[in-house]
Amino acid sequence: MTEVVTSQHNPLVKTVAALRQKKYRDELGLFTVEGVRLTEEIVAAGWPVESCLYTETAAAEARAAAILDLLKARKCRLVQVSDAVFDKITDTQEPQGIMLVAPKRQAALADILARPGAPLIVVLDGIQDPGNAGTIIRTADAAGCSGVIALKGCADLYAGKTVRATMGSLFHLPVVDGATPDNLRKTLAAAGIPLIATDLTGATVYSAARLSGPAAVVFGNEAQGVSGELLAAATERIIVPIYGKAESLNVATAAAIILYEAARQRRATL
């Protein structure tokens, strides 16, 4: 049976509104997914969903109605809320009237290594911008990477901006969140996976690097680049050259170039 909530002081409404803050996402182990496209993606991926909050207007739309039918079949908690309540919980400027509350999920390196083919792992080292972090996850998914490891200190992968930037790839690709550089080095060494760092000095042009075998490619902080600890541990450093007058490339753009070069090399060996 669908619940109807019109009070902004309802306990569920207060909880969902609090999830806009990282400390509550961490404390409760929950995050929100908003909008028709992303809710379709998380439901299609089979990700568990605790509750769905939606407006009457959204429920009248075919795509949102189809999502509600799927969630109803899964015995998910469905809550119809007033426009005023949705305005309180939304994290977007142009809300579409449907939001899911879901548990955060942590992948393990074993999940990444279990995927077919030579492992191609993306490592996020101090990426601060949610848009960059989310876009790199989306690109890693599109380029056929095995998974993503986000080290401690990166942007929150479950913040609304990050989730939206992944365009659903967060729900399809194994993502390890909160790893330490030391644990990363030891784990990759034990698995026989070389660490390749992007760097601006003393580096091989990305297209000349051998990316067809197992590899973990590190993309660093927007201002400082890859940390010294991981640069020292890397077996190779690679660079995307600048031919014009721009000082540098956006890290997400550089990631797209390098990861698609890796994809090209891997398909050339098939």
N, C-alpha and C positions, 0 to 999 in steps of 0.2 A: 504494500500500500504506500502510495506517495504521501510524504509529509508536506505541509504547507507552513511556511515561516514568513512572517511579516515584521517581526521585531528585530531591530539591530542589536538587541541585548540578549538574544538567544545564545545559549552556551556554544552551540556549533558555529554560529556566525562569528562569535568572538574568537574562537579557536582558529577558524579559517583566516580571519583578518590578521591574526598574530603571525601566521605563517609567512607573511611578507617579510618578516625579520629572520635573519639567519639563526639567531640564538634559539628561537622557537622551533625552527626547522630541525636544528640539531637536537634539541631537547626532546621533541616528540617523534623524531625520525620520519617526518612527513613533509610533503611539498605539494604545491598546487600546479595543475596543468589547465590552461585556459584557452578557449577558442575552439572552433569546430575542427580545424585541421589537426591540431595537436591532440585533441581528445580522441579523434579518429585513430591517430597513430598509436597512442598508448593502449587503447582498447584492442586494436588489431594485433599489437605485439604480445598480447596476453599478460600484460603487466597487472598485478593486483590493484584494485581500486577500492578505497574504503567508502567513499561517498561522492555523490554528484549533486551539485547545486545548480539550478537553472531557472530561468524566467519563463513565464507563460509565453512571451513573444518568441523566445528561442525554441520552445517545444513545438511551435507551429511550423517551424522550418523543417524540411524533409531530412536534411543530413543530421541535424541535431536530434530529431525524433528517432532516427535509425540508431543513433548512439544510445539513447535512452532505452530503446527496446532491447538492445544487446545487454546493457547493464541490468535491466530488470530481470532478464533471463539468468544472469549471474548472481541474483539476489543482492545486488549492490544497494546501498541506502540511497534513495532518491528524494531530494528535497527541493520543492518548488519555492522560490523566494520572490519577494517583491523587487521591483526595480531599485528601490531605495536600499534594500539590503545588498543587492548585487553591487551597487555602486560603492558600498562600504568595503567589500571584500576584493574587488577587482584590482589588478595590477597593471591594467592597460588603459590607454587613453580612449580607445574605441572598442569597448567590450562587446562580445557577441552573445553574452547571456548564458554561457555554459562553462562550468568549472568542475574539475575532478580533484579530489584529495587522495593522494597515493603515498604508500610508504617508499622511502628512499631504498635503493637496492645497491649493494656493494658486490662487484664482480671480484674474482680472484685471478691471479696470473694463470692458474690452471685453465680457467675458462677461455682465456686468450690463446693459450698454447694448443687447446683442443680444436681450434678452428683449422680447416684444411689449408694446406700449402705452407710454404716457408713463412714463419712469423714476421710480420711487419707491424711493429708497435710504435705508437706515437706517445711521446712523453712531454707533458706540459710542465715546465719548470719556471714557476713564478709568474705565469700569465695572469695579469691583473684585470684586464677588461673582460667583462662577461660576454660581450659580443665576439671578441676574439676567441675566447675559450670555446664558446658554443659553435662558432663557425669552423674551427679546426676539427671538432668532433664530427660535425656534419661532413666536412671534406674527407676525413679519415674513413668514414662510412662509405662515401661515394667512391673513393679510390680503392676500396676493397681491403683496407687495413684490418689487421686481426683484432685490434683493440686500442684503448687509450689508457695511459696511466697519468693521473694528475697528482703531482707532488704537493705536499703540505705548503700552504702559502699561496696557492692558486685561487682564482676567483671561485666563488661557490657555484658548483655545477648545478645545484638545484634552485638557484635564484631564478626568478621569473625571466629576466633578460637572457640568462644563459640558456635556459630550457627553450625559449622561443628561438634563439639563434641556432640551436641544433636542428630545428625543424623536424623533430621526431627521431633523429639518429641516436639520441641518448637512450631511447627505448629498444634499439635494435643492436647496438654495438656494445660489447663488454667494456665497462669503464671501471677502473680501479681508482678510488679517490682517497687522498690523504697519505700516500706512501712517502717514505723518507728517502733521501738520496742514497744513504748507506744500504738500506734494505733493497732499493732498486738495483744497485751495483751487484750486491751479492746474489740476488735472485737471477739477474740476467746472466751473470757469470756461471752460475750452476746450470742454467739452461743452455749455455753455449751460444748466447745471442750477443753479438757485438753492439756496443753503444756508439752511435754516431751523433756528433753534436754540430748544430749550426753555429757558425762563428764568422766574424768579419775579418779575422787576421789568420794568416798561415793556413788557409783552408783550400781544399780542392773544390773546383767548380762542380756544382751538384751533378751536372750531366756527365762528368767524367768519373764520378764515384760509382762503385759497384753496389748497386741497391737491389740486385736480383735475389740475393740470399737472405737468410735470417738477419734482421736488424731492428734496433730500437732507435728511432730518430728523436732527438731532443730539440724542442723549440723553447727559447728562453724568454725572460721578462722583456716587455716592450722597450724599456729604457736601458737595462743593464745586460741583456742577453742571457746566455746560459751561465749558470753559476760556475765558479772556479773549481769546485769539487767535481762536478760532472765533466767539465772540460778536461780536467786532469785524468779522469777515468776513461775518456773516449778513445776508441781505437782509430778514429778518423774524424776530421772536421771538414764540413762542407759549407759552401757559400753560394748564394744566388747573386751573380755579379750585377752591378749597377752600370749601365751604359750611358745614361743621361745625367742630369744634374741633381736628381733627387738624392737626398742624403741616405735614405734607406727605404726598404719595403715594409709595409705592414706585415706583422708576423703571420697573420692568417693567410695573406697573399703568398708569402714565401712558403708556407706550409703546403698550400695548394700546388705550387710549382714543383716542389720536391717530391711530394707524395704521388703526383701523377707521373713524374719521371720514374719513380720506383715501380709504379703500375705498368708503365710502358716497358721497362726492362724485363719485368717478370713475364709479361705476355709474349715478349720477343723470344723467350727461352722455351716456350711451350711447344 
